[in-house]
Amino acid sequence: MEGGVVHSMQVQGSVQEVSSSDGCLNDSLEDEILAFLIDGEAQLHTYDDLTKVNPVTPTTVLRCLQARYSVKVFYTHAGCTLVALNPFRPVPELYSLDVMKEYHNAAQLKEPKPHIFIVAEEAYRNVQGQLGPVNQSLVVSGESGAGKTWTSRCLMKYYATVAAPSSVVESHDTVERIERRVLDSNPIMEAFGNACTLRNNNSSRFGKYIQLQLDRGQLLVGASVQTYLLEKTRVAFQPANERNFHIFYQMMKGATNEQRKEWNMSRGHNFVWLPNVEKTIEEDCFQETLDAMVHLRINTQRQREIFKMLAGILHLGNVKFSISADETQPCDIKEQSKVSLHWAAELLQIPAEELQTCLNVRTLKAGRQSVHKPCSQAECCVRRDCLAKVVYAKLFEWLVTFINNSICADKSTWCNFIGVLDVYGFECFQSNSLEQLCINYANEKLQQHFVSHYLRAQQEDYMSEGLQWSFVKYQDNQSCLDLLEGSPNSVFSLLDEESRLNRASDAKALRIRLEKELAGNGNISWDKFSKVPHFTVAHYAGKVNYKIEGMVEKNKDPVAPEIISLLQMSDNPLLQQIFTEKKTHNSSSKGLSKVTVVSKFKNSLQSLMSILHSTTPHYTRCIKPNSDCKPFIFKKEEVIMQLEACGIVETIHISAAGFPIRIPFKCFIQRYGCTLKHSSFKSEVENHVKAGCDHDMDLQEVQRILSLAFQHPAHIRREPKSLVHCGRTKVFLTQSMLDLLEDQRKKILYKCAFCIQCCWMRYQRRKRFERRHSATLIQAAVRSWLVRRRVQRWDRAATLIQKSWRKWRALLNSLAEEELDDVEDLIMQEDVSELNAIIGEQGSVQLSSIQEPVTVRGWPMGLALPSPPSITVSMRATGFHKMMSVVASLKLPSKRGEYKVETNQSMQGIASIRAQPRGSVKLHCQRSPLLYANSQPEMRNYVTGFNEILLEKTL
């Protein structure tokens, strides 16, 4: 019991301590707050959306954030915004690839825990859904050191992951050209544009708006970077306990021995413009910057030129001047500084003597003549600083242009974009000058954008559309903006007017004029007892005291023409290029046409605001738990000041009681009318939603769509009036009602897509069947034609073969008849003399004397003699047929009948030419007489050729 009392007293004490900043609360509200904190303290860390807190006060919101921070939960929804608490230590498991996929694949974005990836995915789905305005902007705001740069880096990494092309056909080169280059632009921009300050180790000293370009398939195809107001004065002046830009320390700590030798930058070298070099932070990684340059295709030679320029700037900072005894003579360079001047000239690749002359002698124009006037010691230092600042600023501009040329896609390849805004946070130091004034002015513009877009415009919409709404008061910073940029008189206008006057600036005179012209504005004040001229501005985040001394000179940002001419003569190709392509405005402008720092910054900020107004904004409020940047230390006083400054409590009030989504009737019908067309509408549910007095067609159509949505009571847990309201021209929805409508629309689109797919598949199958059937018919026709053609060829071939066979058979028959005719009569009737004449003409036959008759058989294939005597046949004729004709018609000169010549019709048997005769036979032929041996059709008989023919004749 005692523990409970003590615990209650502790809670009550903490409530009184925190609520002191709000003023006193009435007793009933204090009781509600106390009861909420006591009863639900164990559940405070479970409130992932602060609109669920009841009552909503700075105290309850603060305690919920503190409870969530203590259990290492760093993101919390606050209506339309996301509150991000900086853990001040790496939490890699919170931003892994698996976590990205989890949020990207979530069906409802409210289901997962609050995360920066929810904001990114919501913007990405808006682009996918083409819900106007289609282009999106992610505004990351907060104090310096609250974690804006890290949040912007996470957003870019998320889009480079989920919006990367999934096909790897273009593979590694595409990733190298797009996603990786977009991510590699960050290390270069942070190395050259960020620095370590009192409040942040990686403070952005410039503003940037990164435009991620998406094609029609919502894939990342390129990006572009727009920068705002680089704090170039940090090159030559660093506040106490702060550092210069990161790139100088990266060179000092990460350079190789060869590079140190080339830059004359030994490890123990002391540079005036490089304070706190012994301090080591995470951003001092030179290799990461070099790798990013390589990926962005900055070649080695160009890198050498860049680093030589940076080393030359550092050596230039060590150049010191002595006071001249004679005002007519220029100031000399101190002896110990001459080496630094020499190295600065050598690294910048300009003549050392001309560099010295340019620093201690200025050129004045008197008509057409030029007058050289020696500079005082202070003027020499100013000219030295001016040279270093203009070289660094131009180098930074060249880097931004190079990065844009490397990662920006052609306009024809992308149609939508998601912008990520990362600007310097609100700053308040002991000594604040023009840089802090411009930085805080930019934060005032962003706060006014939030106020006008959400806090003011939304409530004005409720009242103009006829909603019953009690106006929620909020802190409007419009009066502060009128003080800074208003017309006709404002701080910026008076500062520009003083800067354009061709005279030396007077801080006291400017203070008097500011007090005279702006005394009516309650956001500016002066300390009349202070000896230092200054003015105090009451910003939305607190009062800041600005020192007037030196503000006019910084606004002028003068660059002597002789400095520009000297740099244009440099032998460094990059240095010569950046000063030749585009001269500075100050060197080419005169009098009232000069562009001041303030006017240039106002114009660039105005273009940024026009982009933000044309897109759908998403707000992320980064909160800094403690000013010491120590992990897991939650200082309530500092956090509650930030919550009050950015209007978180008012935002929660409006989000909890209002309708964050506003859609005109026409757009609503165009988007959700499909749910009515593809559903059966029941008229009895039309009374769920009631509008005012207007009953035009659009309003009736909207009512029918909403009534149809309420036919699904399983999805409706609240009264319809608390979810949606129809105004005069717009429909006001809560996020849950919008999710319900989107879910129904997706189901309808899914059904339509399924129906289209079915019809398309049916059409494809029908076309496939028709093509298959047609192919079958064509194949059948072709086969039929081929068969007919083959049969016709067979018929023609058979006819030709038969005809040839008949001719050939007839020829063979005639030849056989001629060869096999009985020639006995011819032998008996012919005289020997006639035979001798024939033999003498055709050939010769010599027969030995024989006593008995010899049978001689004629054979088309040759001669066969079964018994002696030997016969010698000598043939001179070319044809064997002629020789056989001679033999067949042989006549003997001796007695008749003693010799007998028989044909193969004889019954004595058949002899072959292959049979070995008993006698000797000599045949002399010039070529084979078998003209027709291989010219017969195929026959099944085993006897072929002339043997078959002759056998047929003999049978």
KAJO-V422132 format. One line per field, one symbol per residue. ss: DSSP state (H for helix, E for strand, L for the rest). psi: psi as a letter, one per 20 degrees, with the letter a starting at -180 (. if undefined). Layout:
BEGIN
ss = ???
psi = ???
END
This chain:
BEGIN
ss = LHHHHHHHHHHHHHHHHHHHHLLLLLHHHHHHHHHHHHHLHHHHHHLLEHHHLLLLLHHHHHHHHHHHHHLLLLEEEELLEEEEELLLLLLHHHLLHHHHHHHHLLLLLLLLLLLHHHHHHHHHHHHHHLLLLLLEEEEEEEELLLLHHHHHHHHHHHHHHHLLLLLLLLHHHHHHHLHHHHHHHHHHHHHHHEELLLLLLLEELLEEEEEEEELLLLLEEEEEEEEELLLHHHHLLLLLLLLLEHHHHHHHHHLLHHHHHHHLLLLLLLLLLLLLLLLLLLLLLHHHHHHHHHHLLLLHHHHHHHHHHHHHHHHHHLLLELLLLLLLLLLLELHHHHHHHHHHHHHHLLLHHHHHHHHHEEEEEELLEEEEEELLHHHHHHHHHHHHHHHHHHHHHHHHHHHHHHHLLLHHHLLEEEEEEELLLELLLLLELHHHHHHHHHHHHHHHHHHHHHHHHHHHHHHHLLLLLLLLLLLLLHHHHHHHHLLLLLHHHHHHHHHHLLLLLLHHHHHHHHHHHLLLLLLEELLLLLLLLEEEEEELLEEEEEELLLHHHHHHLLLLHHHHHHHHLLLLHHHHHHHHLLLLHHHHLLHHHLLLHHHHHHHHHHHHHHHHHLLEEEEEEEELLLLLLLLLLLLHHHHHHHHHHLLHHHHHHHHHHLLLEEEEHHHHHHHHHHHHHLLLLLHHHHHHLLLLLLLLHHHHHHHHHHHHHLLLHHHLLLLHHHHEEELLLEEEELHHHHHHHHHHHHHHHHHHHHHHHHHHHHHHHHHHHHHHHHHHHHHHHHHHHHHHHHHHHHHHHHHHHHHHHHHHHHHHHHHHHHHHLLLHHHHHHLLHHHHHHHHHHHEEEEELLLLLLLEEEEELLEEELLLLLLEEEEELLLLHHHHHHHHHLLLLLLLLLLLEEELLLLLLLLLLLLLLLLLLEELLLLLLLLLLLLLLLLLLLLLLHHHHHHHHHHL
psi = ghhhggghhgghghghggihiiaqqrgghhgggggghghkhijhiinipiiipoqorhghgghghghhhhjloippqmcirppopoikqpmhiikrhhhghghhjpgpiigrqpqhhggghgghhhghiloqpgqqpooorrrpjikgggghghghhghighjqphpkgichhgghhfghhghihghghhhiiqrpahipimppkrqqopoopqahjkqoiarqppqpnpmiihgipprpjrraqhhghgghhjqrhgghhhilmrhjppphjmrlhipprhilnhhggghhgghjkorhghgghghhgghhgghhiipqqqpphphiqqpqpqgiihgggghghghilqphhhgghhhjpqpqpnciqppppqqrghhghghghgggghggghgghhgggggghhiprqhiiqhrqoqoporqrpqorhopbhghghghgghhghhhggghhfgghghhggghjjqoppppqropkhhhhhhgjrqhprggghghghhipmrqqohghhgggghghjhipiiqrqoiiphpprqppnrhjrqpppphpihghhhglqophhgghghijqiohghhgiihgoqqhhhjqqcijqorgghghgghhhhghhghhjroqppooppohqiilqpkooohghghhhghgjkgghggghhhiaoipppqgghgghgjhhhhhjqoppiijijhppaciplrhgghggghghhhhjimihioirqhhihqpobhiqppqrhhhghgghghghgghggggggggggggggggghgghhggghggggggggggggghggghgggggggggghggghggghggghghhjqpkhhhghhqqhghghgghhghaqpppqpqhqqpppppphiaqpoirrrqpppophqhphhgghhgghkpppibqqihqppqajiqjirpqqhiqoqhappppoqhrpjmhjhjlqrpqiqiprbhggghhhhi.
END
